[in-house]
Amino acid sequence: MSTPADGRTALHGTDPMFLARWSPRAFTGEPMPQDLLLSLFEAASWAPSAFNGQPWRFVYAHAGTPAWTPLFDLLIPYNQAWAKHASVLMYLVSDRFRRTPGRDPSPVRSHSFDAGAAWACLALQASRIGWAAHGMAGFDVSRSHDVLGAPEADYQVEAAIAVGRPTDASILDEPYRSREIPSLRHPVEAFAFEGRLGG
């Protein structure tokens, strides 16, 4: 059994890094060195994928640069209210097709699944180096394809991600401040079933 300081408990003995990772909203806003950001993308690159197709793409911007505003403006106001303190904002995009030289592109059913694996690796790497990555579904999906340069026929925009160094929740307004705690998880028995899906 693993139990870190925040009270999260793993009943079936998993590595503590999974319990240590969570998605804070309170960030210092300090600049993120490019080499640290690249280490997140490096971790993402080692995710498994169908046919090793690696369909994930990341479009990113450092706070305070010209690229930041178009990406920030895609977020819904609820997320803009706290993500303004992030150091880096990025969007995860997946390629819908397997692209093999000399062959026509073929649809890949698992493109979102594979991109999700890359996101998990990136988030874990951020946590391991003392930073954090917070994924978001709240953004203008319809406009995102044009802003990110990702034609909808070829790509799916999966999520927005804010990256920053965590800080005290006191910088946040409500309702964010009171929610700034690591969330718990359902027990394994609630989602893992032998032989057939349970009720």
N, C-alpha and C positions, 0 to 999 in steps of 0.2 A: 504493500500500500504506500502511495506517495502522497504527502501532504505538505505543500509549500506554505509560506507564512500567511498568505491571503485566505487560507481555509479551504481552497480547492482540494479535492481528494480523488485519487485514482484508485478504484477498488480492485483493479486487476493488474496492477504493477506495470505502468508504462513509464517511459523516460520522463523525468521532471521537466524537460524543455517544453513538452506539450501543455503542461499545467501553467508554466511561467508565461506563455504567450497569451496575450489578450488584446483587445482593440480599444485602447484609450482614445479620448477626444482632446485631452488637455496636453498641448505641446508647447515647448519653449519658443518655437519660431526661429531658433538659431539656424544658420546655414548648414546644410548637410554637405560634407566634403564629397566631391565626385567619386573618389575611390571607394568610399563607403557605399554610395548608391550603386556603383558598378558591382560591388560584392552581392547586393541583393539580386541584381539581374543574373549574376553568375550562378547563384543558388537556384534561381528559377530555371536556368538552362539545363539543369541536371534532372528535372522532373521526367518521369516516364511518359511516353505518348505512343499512340497507335502507329506502327511502322516507323517509329522514331521520327515522325513527321514534324514534331515541335511546332504546333500551329499557333503558339502564343506570340503576341506582339505587345509591346508596352510603348505608349506615347507619354512622355513625361515633361515636366517643367519645374525648375527651381523657383521658389518664391522670389519676387523682386525682379524677375527677368521678363522680357516681352512675351515669352511663350506662356507665362502663368495665367494672364487674364482670360484668354479664350477658353482655357481648360477650367478655370475657376467658375466662369460664367455659366458653364453647363450644369453645375450643381444646383439642386433645389435649394431654396433659402434655408431650410432646416439644417442642411449640411454646410452651407456657406458660413453659418453663424459660428461654427467651431473650426472648420477646416481652414479658415483664414490664418490660423496659427501654425499650420503645417509648414514643413520645410520644403517638401516636394509633393506635387500632385501628379498622379499618373492615371492612365486608363489602360485596362487590360482588354485587348482585342484578340479574337481568335479567327484564324483563316478557316473558312468552311470547306476548303478543298485540299486534297493531296496533290502536290505539284511535283511531278517526276519529269525530268528532262526527256524530251522525245515522245511524251505521251500527253494526251488531253487531260486537263485537271479532272479529278474524280471526287465526288462528295465524300466527306469523312464524318460519319455520324457522331464520333466521339470528340469533336473539336472543342466543345465547351468543357467536357470532362477533363480533357488533357490540359486546357488552359487553367482550369481550377487546380490541378496538381501543381502547376508552375506557381500560381498565386500562393498556395500553401507553403511551398519551399521558400518563396520570397518573404512571407510573413514570419516564418520561423527564423530565417537569417537575420531579419531586422531585430527580432527579440534577443537573439544570441549576442548581438553587438551593442545592446543597450538602447536601441531605437524601437520604434513600433510602426506597424502598418495597419491601417484601419480601412477595410473594404466597405464600399457603399453602392447600393442599388439606386439611390435617389439622385438621378441626373436626367437631363433631357436627352433621351435615347434618340429621338427622331433627328435632332440637330447634331448629335455627336458624330454621326458618320461623316458629315461634311467637314465639321471642325477638325476632326482627327485625320482626315484624308483616307478614310476607310470605306470604300463603296459598299453599300449594304448587300449587293449581290454577291460579294466575295467575303465579307467579314461580318462578324457579330461583335458588337461592343458589349463586353460582359460586365464590367464593373469599373467604378472609379476607386482610387486608392489614395489615401492621405498618409504621408510618411513624416514622422517627426520624432524628436526626443521627448519622452514623457515628462510631465511636470505635475505640480500639485493641482488638484481639481478646483482650487479657489479662483483660478483665472477664468473659469467658465461661468456663464449665467445659468439660471434655471431655465428649462428642466434638465439641462445637461449635467450640472454639478452633482446632483443627487444620484445620478445614474452612473457616475464615474467609478465603477467597481467591476472587477472581473466577474463575468457571468458563470453560472454553474452549467452542468450538462445533464441530459437525461441518462439514466443508468443504461448500461450495455443491453440489458435484457429488454429494454423498451424498443430497440431497433435492430437487434441481431436475432435471426430466427433460423433454426436448423430445418432444412428441407422444404419449408413453405412459409410464405409471409404470414405473420400473425395478425391479430385484430388491433 
